[in-house]
């Protein structure tokens, strides 16, 4: 469980800064995302079911989504905050994001995030994107510029620049493009680096150049159930865009106090996966046991290639990484049990952080309550994921 802040002037906030939109006003946005991921549903589920306080709609700066958000603001349902960000009518704070694909210097491509606190800045950034993208109505489109040019355009509009799922074999900076950050962009212009579902702080802190960077753990949700499968805990004076910037840059009292993420074995690209026999490669192997060299390289194996240290060296500013099994991963916990939990405790965050074992047992029985508590406390074994297939938790007797 994650403790609250001890400073009476600061408040604990749960934040997922990477949530996609599937469709907007009948138009596709993120092609791989579920059609049920609409603006209205995301704003409702994120707050009222998941228990999040802050989100970044990472497809906000696409043509149809931005039109929807402007309409919500015109109707008074989204209200600008003095420090940036938009307050939805249910209390959720929304940041305006864009995911952009940039070609690597020697092949491959990577995704980066741009966050904005004002609608005006988002509109202006979309106008610029229209000059370098073929279709700014869709998410994650290739921009015909270098990464450092993208960084400059984001900074010019007062935005924040984030490296997305840095180590994944598909569209990850390290996983798909370069061995060192400076080979593709300006490290000083990075506000934070998102670890991705198959990596954690212990893995990333084996790279010396990341010791000065802030890490994020976000869901990269492509469906409603995936919201908040990873999230961040922040201690802030208020949940505005500028306070969040301060937390990422560690420039004041605002801080990220915990990164909450999947056990890395659950990630669907954690280990190298054979495309011939569809099994995981042995650690350190040059080919699969079946003899094939055709594979999807795993995050763990890629980091073993480029790391500076075999064991992590955590900088003093690094918050704890809390490994967690999302409720949807727990076997036997179906829709009926989840609905009972939400009715009893109000949100998934309350179930994962605040509900006592006895209270859980009263709602879903001893067996499920025991699995939830064991998942919260790490008393679980795992079958590792790879090649696009999630890993599985194993609750032995």
C-alpha positions, 0 to 999 in steps of 0.5 A: 500500500502507498502511504499518504503525505505527512505534510499537512500542506500537501495532498496525495494524488493518484495520476495516470498520464497516458490514456488513449481515446478510441473514438471521438464524435464517431471518428477513429483516433487511436486505431488500436484502442477500443471504441468504448474509449470515448472522452466522456467514458474516460472522464467518468471511469477514470474518476468514479471507478478507478479513483484517479485524481489526475489524467493526461488524455494523450490524444487530446491534441488531435482534431476531433478530441480537441473539438470535444474538449473545447465544447466541454469547456464552452459548456462549463463542464471543464474549467481551467485551473489557475496553474494550468490543467482543466477541472472536470465536473466530477473533480478529475483534473485533465492535462492535454496530451499528444503522442507523436512518432519520430523516426530514429537516426539509424532506423526504427521509430519512437513515441514521445508525449507532449503535455499542455495545461491550456487549451490555447496552447493545445490548439496552437500545437495542433496547428503546428502538427498539421504542418508536419503530419499527414493526418493530425486527426489520428493519434501517434502519427509520424511527424516529419521532424527530428526529435530535438525540433519536436522538443523545441516546439513543445517548450515554445508553447510551455509544454512538458516533453515525455519519453514514452515506454522507453524500453519497449521493442515497438516504438521505444527510444531505447528498445527500438532506436538508440543505445543512448538518449543523446543520440536522438534528442536533448536529454536536458529537454526531457521532463520525465521518462515513462518506464513502460509495462515491462520495466521497473526502476530497478531495471532502468537504474542500471543505466547511468545516464538516467540517474538525473531523470524522473520516472513515470509509470502510466497505463498507456490504456487502450481500453477502459479496464486498462486505465490505472493499471500503472499510475503515479502517486504525487504529493502536491500543494494543488493538482495543477499543471505547474505543480505537476511540472514542479514535481517532475522537475523536483524544483520545489516541495511537490514530488512524485512519492511513488511509482506504482506499476505491474510486476515486470513479469506481467508485461507483454514485452518483458522477455524475448519471444521466439516467432518460430515456436512461440516460446520465451528464449532462455536468459542470455541466449543468442537464439531460441532452443528450437534453433530459430533467431527470429524473435521479438526482443524483450525489455529485460534482454535489451536492457542487459545489452545496454546497461552500465551496471548489473545492479541498479544504483538508485539516485537519492531523489528516486521514489519507491517503485511499488509493484502491484497486480491490478484487480483485472489480473487476479483470477476469479475476480470477475465483473460481479465481484468487482462491482461489489468491491466498487460499491463497498469501497468507492473505487479501485484505488480504495480497494488497492490501498485502503481496504482492510483484509477483514473488510475485503472478506466481508464483501467478496469472501476469504478466498478473493480477499486473500488473493487481493492482499497477497497481490498487494504485498507481493506474495505471488509468483509469475509466468513471464510475458513476451512477444505481445502476450501478458504474463500471468500471476500464480497464486500457489497454495 
